[in-house]
Structure formats: C-alpha cells, structure tokens
Amino acid sequence: MRLARLFQRIIGAVCIAVSGCVLAHAATSGESDQLSAATLAGRTLSAVAYLSRSAENGGGSLTRLMFQAYLRPDGTALVRVWDVTADAYTRPAESHWNVTAPQLCLAVPPTVSQTLCLDVHVWGPRIAGSSVAPYAMLDGDLKQGNLIAVEH
C-alpha cells in the first residue's frame, strides 16, 4: 500500500513538472494562441471533424470526416479527404479558406456541400473548434509545410 502511494506521489510530481515545462515553453516560445491567417498559412491541417447529418441522409447523428488541408498564404487550399471504402485519401482538390478570428472557414470538397466554418482555438500545434449552425466539431493538428505534396 505504501509503495502504491509513493508511486502515485512520484507520478503526480512528474505530471506537475511536465505541465510547468509545457506552460513555460508556450510562454517563452513566442507562439500565440491568437487565430489569424498568418498563424495558419503555410501549414497542413490534419483533422477529424464531426458534422451533423442532414435529414435526408439519416439526420440525428454525426458524420465523421477525416481530412488534410494545406492552407496556402493566398487563401487557397489543397484538400484531401479520407475515403473509408478505399482505405486511402482522395486525390487532392483545390479549395479555399479564410480566417475572421475566432472563425476558420474551409471548403472541404466534395464531402461538405457548403464551406465549413468553425470557431477554433490554436495552441502550439493543436487546433480544435466547433460550430452551432450547422453543428460541427473539429480536432486536429497543424504542421509546417505542405504534407499533402510530400505524401501523395
């Protein structure tokens, strides 16, 4: 029993130390969590989104959408979506994106018929957000450069 308590204390101390290091790095690294086009431009967004399903497509549940989008500085994007049936990404398609803080809008062709706009928050390499109309949630990461061109 004493060994278990000691182990819990050690794990707790390690968690506190790691959290402190992460917070110190974020504060000193110059990375801002403010959303702007400059924050996202030139990065590849890899994410999963959950979108409300329309009534004609069995409304009342969510559709999972996994995608990657290279967000070019000029507001255009290169987007590909995971095709579950083919077990692979679709061919990259040209698209567009924009930011009006705190909202990111991205067209995800051909899966989403309208531009997907979500209130998002960026911290370090992570991005997450949601919208109400239509209902959607997003969780993903941002990596520097065009990963779509490299992998495809």
C-alpha positions as CSV (number, residue, x, y, z in Angstrom):
1,M,0.0,0.0,0.0
2,R,2.8,2.4,0.9
3,L,4.5,1.6,-2.4
4,A,1.4,2.4,-4.3
5,R,1.1,5.8,-2.5
6,L,4.7,6.6,-3.2
7,F,4.2,5.7,-6.9
8,Q,1.2,8.0,-7.0
9,R,3.1,10.9,-5.5
10,I,6.0,10.4,-7.9
11,I,3.6,10.3,-10.9
12,G,1.9,13.4,-9.6
13,A,5.2,15.3,-9.2
14,V,6.2,14.3,-12.7
15,C,2.9,15.4,-14.2
16,I,3.2,18.8,-12.4
17,A,6.8,19.2,-13.6
18,V,5.9,18.4,-17.2
19,S,2.9,20.7,-17.1
20,G,5.1,23.5,-15.8
21,C,7.6,22.9,-18.6
22,V,5.0,23.0,-21.2
23,L,3.5,26.2,-19.9
24,A,6.9,27.8,-19.6
25,H,7.7,26.8,-23.2
26,A,4.4,28.2,-24.5
27,A,5.0,31.5,-22.7
28,T,8.6,31.8,-23.9
29,S,8.4,30.3,-27.4
30,G,6.5,33.3,-28.8
31,E,3.7,31.1,-30.1
32,S,0.4,32.8,-29.7
33,D,-2.9,31.2,-29.5
34,Q,-4.5,34.1,-31.4
35,L,-6.1,32.9,-34.5
36,S,-5.0,34.7,-37.7
37,A,-4.4,33.9,-41.3
38,A,-0.7,34.3,-40.6
39,T,-0.9,31.6,-37.8
40,L,-2.3,29.1,-40.2
41,A,-0.8,30.0,-43.6
42,G,1.8,27.6,-44.9
43,R,0.7,24.8,-42.7
44,T,-1.1,21.5,-43.2
45,L,-4.2,21.0,-41.1
46,S,-4.8,17.3,-40.3
47,A,-8.1,16.9,-38.6
48,V,-11.1,14.9,-37.8
49,A,-14.5,16.7,-37.9
50,Y,-17.9,15.5,-36.8
51,L,-20.7,17.1,-38.8
52,S,-24.5,16.8,-38.2
53,R,-26.1,14.7,-40.8
54,S,-28.9,16.2,-42.8
55,A,-32.5,14.8,-42.5
56,E,-32.3,13.2,-46.0
57,N,-29.1,11.4,-45.0
58,G,-30.5,9.9,-41.8
59,G,-30.5,13.0,-39.6
60,G,-30.0,12.9,-35.9
61,S,-26.4,11.5,-35.9
62,L,-22.9,12.7,-36.8
63,T,-20.8,12.0,-39.9
64,R,-17.1,11.6,-39.2
65,L,-14.8,13.4,-41.7
66,M,-11.1,12.9,-41.7
67,F,-9.1,15.3,-43.9
68,Q,-5.9,17.2,-44.6
69,A,-5.7,20.7,-45.9
70,Y,-2.6,22.6,-46.9
71,L,-3.5,26.2,-46.2
72,R,-1.7,28.4,-48.7
73,P,-0.9,32.0,-47.8
74,D,-3.1,33.3,-50.7
75,G,-6.3,31.8,-49.2
76,T,-6.4,28.8,-51.5
77,A,-6.0,25.3,-50.1
78,L,-5.2,21.8,-51.3
79,V,-7.6,19.4,-49.6
80,R,-7.9,15.6,-49.4
81,V,-10.4,13.5,-47.5
82,W,-10.1,10.0,-46.1
83,D,-12.2,7.6,-48.2
84,V,-13.1,4.7,-45.8
85,T,-14.2,2.4,-48.6
86,A,-10.9,2.8,-50.5
87,D,-8.9,2.9,-47.2
88,A,-6.9,5.9,-48.7
89,Y,-7.0,9.6,-49.1
90,T,-8.9,11.0,-52.1
91,R,-7.0,12.9,-54.8
92,P,-6.1,16.4,-53.6
93,A,-8.6,19.0,-54.7
94,E,-8.3,22.8,-54.9
95,S,-10.3,24.7,-52.4
96,H,-10.3,28.0,-50.4
97,W,-10.1,29.1,-46.7
98,N,-10.2,32.2,-44.7
99,V,-10.0,33.4,-41.1
100,T,-12.1,36.0,-39.3
101,A,-11.0,35.5,-35.7
102,P,-12.0,33.3,-34.0
103,Q,-13.6,31.6,-37.0
104,L,-11.8,29.4,-39.6
105,C,-13.8,28.7,-42.8
106,L,-12.7,25.9,-45.1
107,A,-14.3,24.4,-48.1
108,V,-13.9,20.6,-48.0
109,P,-14.8,19.3,-51.4
110,P,-16.6,17.1,-52.3
111,T,-17.7,15.8,-48.9
112,V,-19.2,19.0,-47.5
113,S,-21.5,20.9,-49.8
114,Q,-21.0,24.2,-48.0
115,T,-18.0,25.9,-46.6
116,L,-17.3,24.6,-43.1
117,C,-16.9,27.5,-40.6
118,L,-15.9,26.8,-37.0
119,D,-14.9,28.9,-34.0
120,V,-11.4,27.5,-33.4
121,H,-8.6,27.8,-30.9
122,V,-5.0,27.1,-31.7
123,W,-2.4,26.3,-29.1
124,G,1.0,25.2,-30.3
125,P,0.5,22.6,-33.0
126,R,-3.1,21.8,-31.8
127,I,-6.3,23.1,-33.2
128,A,-9.9,22.5,-32.1
129,G,-13.2,24.1,-32.5
130,S,-17.0,23.9,-33.1
131,S,-19.9,25.5,-34.7
132,V,-23.6,25.5,-34.0
133,A,-25.3,26.0,-37.4
134,P,-24.6,23.5,-38.8
135,Y,-23.4,21.6,-35.8
136,A,-19.8,20.5,-36.2
137,M,-16.7,19.7,-34.0
138,L,-13.1,19.7,-35.1
139,D,-9.9,18.4,-33.5
140,G,-6.5,18.2,-35.2
141,D,-3.0,19.5,-35.6
142,L,-1.0,21.9,-37.7
143,K,2.3,21.1,-39.2
144,Q,4.6,23.5,-41.1
145,G,4.7,22.9,-44.9
146,N,2.7,21.0,-47.5
147,L,2.5,17.4,-46.2
148,I,0.0,16.6,-48.9
149,A,2.5,17.1,-51.7
150,V,5.1,15.1,-49.8
151,E,2.8,12.1,-49.0
152,H,0.8,11.9,-52.2
